Amino acid sequence: MTGLRLAFFTVLLAGTAVIYLGGHLSRYPLSLRVVFVTIGVSYALGGIYAAILRTGRHLLPLAYVQVVVDQLTWTAIVYVTGGATSGATSFYAFSCLIGASLIGMRGSLAAAAAGALSFLVLCIGFGEGWILPPSDQSGFYVTSWGDLIYPMLVNGLGILVVALLAAYLSERLRVTGGALEEANARALEAERLAVLGRIAAGLAHEIRNPLGSIRGSIEMLGESPVLSAEDKELCAIVRREAIRLNDLVTDMLDLSRPHPPRVEDVDVVALAAEVVALSARSERSASGDVRVVYAGPKGAHFARGDGGQLRQVMWNLVRNAVQASPAGTTVTVGVDVPARGGEMVLHVDDEGPGISEVARARIFDAFYTTRTHGVGIGLALVKRIIDDHAAVGASIEVRSADEGGTSFRVTLQGAPR
């Protein structure tokens, strides 16, 4: 921008000297002197700008200084090219565009203020007699207040309109550029996760068969009457970990192979009760470490969705809540049914430490986890299934209080009955 500015000044000032003033030093000695001094000062300042830019410091103050000095430079050109009625007043608006490009909205408004003030001071100087037209071309200059008012208002309004437009466009560009940058980052992240997902799916296929053999063998071994109590406990640990790995492999495969939902009427109360009963057999629930209870209405209440996929959603949410809960706490599974049709809400509430605001923004991203032993598959699968149900009004949100506790809430469209 500094280089372009110097090139533009050179062309403009040389054009003023050669074309407008004809290059006649004897005819326009004062005006040409002003032009040449302005050229010299512009080049000197350009060297200073370049030196500061190389340091990489104080760039914002430098940008403000540049747009203000530019307006003073235009004022010098206006002075030698007709004063208040000079066509060079349009360059004040040009600096507003430069200010918007360098700084943004504030830069455009700062350039407008500097340009309007410089032009106003010049016009007041002519009107009050503080500033005299160049002695070598004073015959056609406007110096009376009656003739100065109109160009002052027109040029001031023009500077203001261009500055506001440039400020608006720069703000729109900033917002759009930020959104585009975020979208690009998300696209790159999605591409990376897609590659990881394909790798994970391939590994899951290879892991499932030997994992099934391990699980079956350890169950047969655990039934041997010759094993000691300690040996049986070790077998139970192996079996438990094999089940955990099998759940992980299942989630990986489900995430990598999306299936369109087969929408039907699903009894959400029966579904929630079934998930609670199933979770009672998990390690932590069976040992009494974490209780899983159902709190909701009795009887059948139907919503629209794929029964198998919604069961997978609730199971993953309950499993996640149990894993996040400290010992001695309770995970509550509930169903909120409206009085007259409408939306139903399935919710899973835990008494864990809660989820930070930063983590809530990414909690449903694949392979993102806040636990040391987590992989970040379960909640990503939940989000994928709910997104597939968006056509029938399904959605999910997560709430977490500062004092702890997290609630996952799945909203479903009730089925008319």
C-alpha positions as CSV (number, residue, x, y, z in Angstrom):
1,M,0.0,0.0,0.0
2,T,2.9,2.4,0.8
3,G,4.5,1.6,-2.6
4,L,1.2,2.2,-4.5
5,R,0.6,5.4,-2.5
6,L,4.0,6.8,-3.6
7,A,3.4,5.8,-7.2
8,F,0.0,7.5,-7.2
9,F,1.4,10.6,-5.6
10,T,4.1,10.8,-8.2
11,V,1.7,10.5,-11.1
12,L,-0.8,12.9,-9.6
13,L,1.7,15.6,-8.6
14,A,3.6,15.3,-11.8
15,G,0.4,15.6,-13.7
16,T,-0.5,18.7,-11.7
17,A,2.9,20.2,-12.4
18,V,3.0,19.4,-16.1
19,I,-0.6,19.4,-17.3
20,Y,-2.4,21.7,-15.0
21,L,0.4,24.2,-14.4
22,G,2.1,23.6,-17.8
23,G,5.5,23.1,-16.1
24,H,6.2,26.9,-16.4
25,L,8.3,27.7,-13.5
26,S,8.5,31.4,-14.5
27,R,4.7,31.6,-14.8
28,Y,3.7,29.5,-11.7
29,P,6.7,29.8,-9.3
30,L,4.7,29.5,-6.1
31,S,2.3,26.8,-7.2
32,L,5.1,24.6,-8.6
33,R,7.1,25.1,-5.5
34,V,4.2,23.8,-3.4
35,V,3.9,20.8,-5.8
36,F,7.6,19.9,-5.6
37,V,7.8,20.3,-1.8
38,T,4.7,18.0,-1.5
39,I,6.4,15.4,-3.7
40,G,9.6,15.6,-1.6
41,V,7.7,15.3,1.6
42,S,5.7,12.4,0.3
43,Y,8.8,10.5,-0.7
44,A,10.5,11.2,2.6
45,L,7.5,10.0,4.5
46,G,7.3,6.9,2.3
47,G,10.8,6.0,3.4
48,I,9.9,6.5,7.0
49,Y,6.8,4.3,6.6
50,A,8.8,1.6,4.9
51,A,11.4,1.6,7.7
52,I,8.6,1.3,10.4
53,L,6.9,-1.4,8.4
54,R,10.1,-3.5,8.3
55,T,10.2,-3.5,12.1
56,G,6.6,-4.9,12.3
57,R,5.8,-2.7,15.2
58,H,3.3,0.1,15.8
59,L,1.4,-0.8,12.5
60,L,-2.0,0.4,13.6
61,P,-0.8,3.9,14.7
62,L,1.2,4.1,11.4
63,A,-1.9,3.3,9.4
64,Y,-3.8,6.2,11.1
65,V,-0.8,8.5,10.5
66,Q,-0.8,7.6,6.8
67,V,-4.5,8.3,6.2
68,V,-4.3,11.7,8.1
69,V,-1.1,12.8,6.2
70,D,-2.7,11.7,2.9
71,Q,-5.6,14.1,3.6
72,L,-3.1,16.9,4.3
73,T,-1.4,16.1,1.0
74,W,-4.7,16.3,-0.9
75,T,-5.3,19.7,0.8
76,A,-2.0,21.0,-0.7
77,I,-3.0,19.8,-4.1
78,V,-6.5,21.4,-3.7
79,Y,-4.8,24.6,-2.7
80,V,-2.8,24.9,-6.0
81,T,-5.6,23.5,-8.3
82,G,-8.4,25.9,-7.6
83,G,-9.1,25.9,-3.9
84,A,-12.7,25.2,-2.8
85,T,-13.8,24.5,-6.4
86,S,-10.9,22.2,-7.2
87,G,-11.6,18.8,-8.7
88,A,-8.9,17.3,-6.5
89,T,-11.3,17.4,-3.6
90,S,-12.5,13.9,-4.8
91,F,-9.2,12.5,-3.5
92,Y,-10.4,13.1,0.1
93,A,-12.9,10.3,-0.5
94,F,-10.1,8.1,-2.0
95,S,-8.3,8.3,1.3
96,C,-11.5,7.1,3.1
97,L,-11.3,4.0,1.0
98,I,-7.7,3.5,1.9
99,G,-8.5,3.9,5.6
100,A,-11.2,1.3,5.3
101,S,-8.8,-1.1,3.6
102,L,-6.0,-0.6,6.1
103,I,-8.0,-0.3,9.4
104,G,-11.6,-0.9,8.8
105,M,-14.6,1.2,9.9
106,R,-12.6,3.3,12.2
107,G,-10.0,4.0,9.6
108,S,-12.6,5.2,7.1
109,L,-14.2,7.5,9.7
110,A,-10.8,8.8,10.8
111,A,-9.9,9.6,7.2
112,A,-13.2,11.3,6.7
113,A,-12.8,13.5,9.8
114,A,-9.2,14.4,8.8
115,G,-10.2,15.2,5.2
116,A,-13.3,17.2,6.1
117,L,-11.5,19.2,8.8
118,S,-8.6,20.0,6.4
119,F,-10.9,21.1,3.6
120,L,-13.0,23.1,6.1
121,V,-9.9,24.9,7.5
122,L,-8.8,25.7,4.0
123,C,-12.2,27.2,3.1
124,I,-12.4,29.1,6.3
125,G,-8.9,30.4,5.7
126,F,-10.0,31.7,2.3
127,G,-13.2,33.2,3.6
128,E,-11.6,35.0,6.5
129,G,-8.5,36.0,4.6
130,W,-6.1,34.0,6.7
131,I,-5.0,32.0,3.6
132,L,-4.4,33.8,0.3
133,P,-4.7,32.1,-3.1
134,P,-1.4,31.4,-4.8
135,S,-0.1,34.7,-6.1
136,D,0.6,33.3,-9.5
137,Q,-3.0,32.1,-10.2
138,S,-5.3,34.0,-7.9
139,G,-7.7,35.4,-10.5
140,F,-10.2,32.5,-10.5
141,Y,-10.2,31.4,-6.8
142,V,-13.4,31.6,-4.8
143,T,-12.8,33.6,-1.6
144,S,-16.1,35.1,-0.6
145,W,-18.3,33.3,1.9
146,G,-21.3,33.4,-0.4
147,D,-19.4,31.4,-3.0
148,L,-17.7,29.1,-0.5
149,I,-20.8,27.7,1.3
150,Y,-21.9,25.5,-1.6
151,P,-18.6,23.7,-2.3
152,M,-18.1,23.3,1.4
153,L,-21.4,21.5,1.8
154,V,-21.2,19.4,-1.3
155,N,-17.7,18.2,-0.7
156,G,-18.3,17.6,3.0
157,L,-21.4,15.5,2.2
158,G,-19.5,13.6,-0.5
159,I,-16.7,12.7,2.0
160,L,-19.3,11.6,4.6
161,V,-21.2,9.4,2.1
162,V,-18.1,7.7,0.8
163,A,-16.7,7.2,4.3
164,L,-20.0,5.6,5.6
165,L,-20.2,3.4,2.5
166,A,-16.6,2.3,2.8
167,A,-17.0,1.7,6.6
168,Y,-20.1,-0.4,5.9
169,L,-18.4,-2.4,3.2
170,S,-15.3,-3.0,5.3
171,E,-17.4,-4.2,8.2
172,R,-19.3,-6.5,5.9
173,L,-16.0,-7.8,4.5
174,R,-14.6,-8.3,8.0
175,V,-17.7,-10.4,9.1
176,T,-17.8,-12.3,5.8
177,G,-14.1,-12.9,5.9
178,G,-14.2,-14.2,9.5
179,A,-17.1,-16.5,8.6
180,L,-15.3,-17.7,5.5
181,E,-12.1,-18.4,7.5
182,E,-14.1,-20.3,10.0
183,A,-15.9,-22.3,7.3
184,N,-12.5,-23.2,5.7
185,A,-11.1,-24.3,9.0
186,R,-14.2,-26.5,9.6
187,A,-13.9,-27.9,6.1
188,L,-10.3,-28.8,6.6
189,E,-11.2,-30.3,10.0
190,A,-14.1,-32.3,8.4
191,E,-11.7,-33.6,5.7
192,R,-9.2,-34.7,8.3
193,L,-11.9,-36.4,10.4
194,A,-13.3,-38.1,7.3
195,V,-9.9,-39.6,6.6
196,L,-9.6,-40.7,10.3
197,G,-13.1,-42.1,10.1
198,R,-12.3,-44.3,7.1
199,I,-9.2,-45.5,8.8
200,A,-11.1,-46.2,12.0
201,A,-13.8,-48.1,10.1
202,G,-11.2,-50.3,8.4
203,L,-9.6,-51.0,11.7
204,A,-13.0,-51.8,13.3
205,H,-13.7,-54.4,10.7
206,E,-10.4,-56.1,11.4
207,I,-10.8,-55.8,15.2
208,R,-14.3,-57.2,15.5
209,N,-13.6,-60.8,14.6
210,P,-10.6,-61.4,16.9
211,L,-12.4,-59.5,19.6
212,G,-15.4,-61.8,19.4
213,S,-13.0,-64.8,19.7
214,I,-11.4,-63.3,22.7
215,R,-14.7,-62.6,24.4
216,G,-16.1,-66.1,23.7
217,S,-12.9,-67.8,24.8
218,I,-12.7,-65.8,28.1
219,E,-16.3,-66.6,28.9
220,M,-15.6,-70.3,28.4
221,L,-12.5,-70.0,30.5
222,G,-14.3,-68.2,33.3
223,E,-16.7,-71.2,33.7
224,S,-13.8,-73.6,34.4
225,P,-14.2,-75.1,37.9
226,V,-10.4,-75.2,38.4
227,L,-10.0,-71.5,38.4
228,S,-9.4,-69.7,41.7
229,A,-11.5,-66.6,42.7
230,E,-8.6,-64.4,41.7
231,D,-8.4,-66.0,38.3
232,K,-12.2,-65.6,37.8
233,E,-11.9,-61.9,38.7
234,L,-9.2,-61.5,36.1
235,C,-11.4,-63.2,33.5
236,A,-14.2,-60.9,34.4
237,I,-11.9,-57.9,33.8
238,V,-10.9,-59.2,30.4
239,R,-14.6,-59.9,29.5
240,R,-15.6,-56.4,30.7
241,E,-12.9,-54.7,28.6
242,A,-13.8,-56.8,25.6
243,I,-17.4,-55.6,25.9
244,R,-16.2,-52.0,26.1
245,L,-14.0,-52.5,23.0
246,N,-17.0,-54.1,21.2
247,D,-19.2,-51.1,22.0
248,L,-16.4,-48.8,20.6
249,V,-16.1,-50.8,17.4
250,T,-19.9,-50.7,17.0
251,D,-19.9,-47.0,17.3
252,M,-17.1,-46.6,14.8
253,L,-18.9,-48.7,12.3
254,D,-22.2,-46.9,12.8
255,L,-20.6,-43.6,12.4
256,S,-18.8,-44.6,9.2
257,R,-21.9,-46.2,7.7
258,P,-24.9,-43.8,8.0
259,H,-28.3,-45.3,7.4
260,P,-31.4,-43.2,6.5
261,P,-33.9,-43.4,9.4
262,R,-37.0,-45.5,8.9
263,V,-39.6,-43.1,10.4
264,E,-42.4,-44.7,12.4
265,D,-44.3,-44.2,15.6
266,V,-42.0,-45.0,18.5
267,D,-43.1,-45.4,22.1
268,V,-40.5,-43.2,23.8
269,V,-41.6,-44.1,27.3
270,A,-41.0,-47.8,26.6
271,L,-37.7,-46.9,24.8
272,A,-36.4,-44.9,27.8
273,A,-37.4,-47.7,30.3
274,E,-35.6,-50.3,28.1
275,V,-32.4,-48.2,28.1
276,V,-32.5,-47.7,31.9
277,A,-33.0,-51.5,32.4
278,L,-30.1,-52.2,30.0
279,S,-27.8,-49.7,31.7
280,A,-28.5,-51.5,35.0
281,R,-26.3,-54.3,33.8
282,S,-23.3,-52.1,33.1
283,E,-20.3,-52.3,35.4
284,R,-20.8,-49.1,37.4
285,S,-24.6,-49.5,37.7
286,A,-24.4,-53.2,38.6
287,S,-21.9,-52.4,41.4
288,G,-24.1,-49.6,42.8
289,D,-21.4,-47.0,42.0
290,V,-23.8,-44.9,39.8
291,R,-27.6,-45.3,39.8
292,V,-29.6,-44.9,36.6
293,V,-33.3,-44.2,37.2
294,Y,-36.3,-43.3,35.1
295,A,-38.4,-40.3,35.9
296,G,-41.3,-39.7,33.6
297,P,-44.9,-40.6,32.7
298,K,-46.2,-44.1,32.6
299,G,-48.1,-45.6,29.7
300,A,-47.4,-45.3,26.0
301,H,-46.4,-42.0,24.4
302,F,-45.4,-42.0,20.8
303,A,-43.0,-39.8,18.8
304,R,-41.9,-39.9,15.2
305,G,-38.5,-41.5,14.4
306,D,-36.5,-44.6,13.8
307,G,-36.9,-46.8,16.9
308,G,-33.5,-48.6,16.6
309,Q,-31.6,-45.4,16.0
310,L,-33.3,-43.5,18.8
311,R,-32.5,-46.4,21.1
312,Q,-28.9,-46.0,20.1
313,V,-29.1,-42.3,20.9
314,M,-30.4,-42.8,24.4
315,W,-28.0,-45.6,25.1
316,N,-25.0,-43.5,24.1
317,L,-26.2,-40.6,26.2
318,V,-26.8,-42.7,29.2
319,R,-23.4,-44.5,28.8
320,N,-21.7,-41.1,28.5
321,A,-23.5,-39.7,31.6
322,V,-22.5,-42.8,33.6
323,Q,-18.9,-42.4,32.6
324,A,-18.9,-38.7,33.5
325,S,-20.6,-39.2,36.9
326,P,-18.6,-39.5,40.2
327,A,-19.3,-42.3,42.6
328,G,-22.5,-42.2,44.6
329,T,-24.4,-40.0,42.1
330,T,-27.5,-40.6,40.0
331,V,-28.2,-40.4,36.3
332,T,-31.8,-39.6,35.5
333,V,-33.5,-40.5,32.3
334,G,-36.8,-38.7,31.7
335,V,-39.5,-37.9,29.2
336,D,-41.4,-34.6,29.1
337,V,-44.8,-35.1,27.4
338,P,-46.8,-32.0,26.4
339,A,-50.4,-31.8,27.6
340,R,-51.8,-31.8,24.0
341,G,-49.6,-33.2,21.3
342,G,-46.6,-31.3,20.0
343,E,-43.0,-31.9,20.9
344,M,-41.7,-34.5,23.4
345,V,-38.3,-34.1,25.1
346,L,-36.1,-37.1,26.1
347,H,-33.5,-36.0,28.6
348,V,-30.5,-37.6,30.3
349,D,-29.3,-35.7,33.4
350,D,-26.1,-36.4,35.4
351,E,-24.5,-34.9,38.5
352,G,-21.0,-34.8,37.1
353,P,-18.6,-31.8,37.0
354,G,-20.4,-30.2,34.0
355,I,-19.1,-29.2,30.6
356,S,-17.2,-25.9,29.9
357,E,-18.5,-23.5,27.4
358,V,-15.6,-24.2,25.1
359,A,-16.2,-27.9,25.3
360,R,-19.9,-27.5,24.6
361,A,-19.1,-25.9,21.3
362,R,-17.3,-29.1,20.1
363,I,-18.8,-31.8,22.2
364,F,-20.5,-33.4,19.2
365,D,-17.4,-33.3,17.0
366,A,-16.0,-36.7,16.0
367,F,-12.9,-37.7,17.9
368,Y,-13.3,-34.8,20.3
369,T,-13.4,-35.9,24.0
370,T,-12.8,-34.3,27.4
371,R,-12.0,-37.6,29.1
372,T,-8.5,-39.1,29.2
373,H,-9.8,-42.6,28.1
374,G,-12.4,-41.4,25.7
375,V,-12.3,-41.5,21.9
376,G,-15.1,-39.1,21.0
377,I,-17.3,-41.4,18.9
378,G,-20.5,-41.8,21.0
379,L,-21.7,-38.2,21.0
380,A,-20.7,-37.7,17.4
381,L,-22.9,-40.7,16.5
382,V,-25.8,-39.2,18.5
383,K,-25.5,-35.9,16.7
384,R,-25.4,-37.7,13.3
385,I,-28.5,-39.6,14.0
386,I,-30.4,-36.6,15.3
387,D,-29.4,-34.6,12.2
388,D,-30.7,-37.4,10.1
389,H,-34.0,-37.0,11.9
390,A,-34.2,-33.2,11.4
391,A,-36.8,-33.7,8.7
392,V,-39.2,-34.9,11.3
393,G,-38.4,-32.1,13.8
394,A,-35.7,-33.7,15.9
395,S,-33.0,-31.7,17.6
396,I,-30.6,-32.0,20.5
397,E,-29.1,-29.5,22.9
398,V,-26.7,-29.7,25.9
399,R,-27.1,-27.7,29.1
400,S,-24.5,-27.5,31.8
401,A,-24.7,-25.4,35.0
402,D,-21.7,-23.6,36.6
403,E,-22.1,-25.6,39.8
404,G,-22.0,-28.9,37.9
405,G,-24.3,-31.3,36.2
406,T,-25.1,-31.8,32.5
407,S,-28.4,-32.4,30.7
408,F,-28.7,-33.7,27.2
409,R,-32.1,-32.9,25.8
410,V,-33.5,-34.6,22.6
411,T,-36.6,-33.0,21.1
412,L,-38.9,-35.2,19.0
413,Q,-42.1,-34.5,17.2
414,G,-45.0,-36.2,18.9
415,A,-47.0,-38.7,16.8
416,P,-50.7,-37.9,16.5
417,R,-52.9,-40.4,18.2
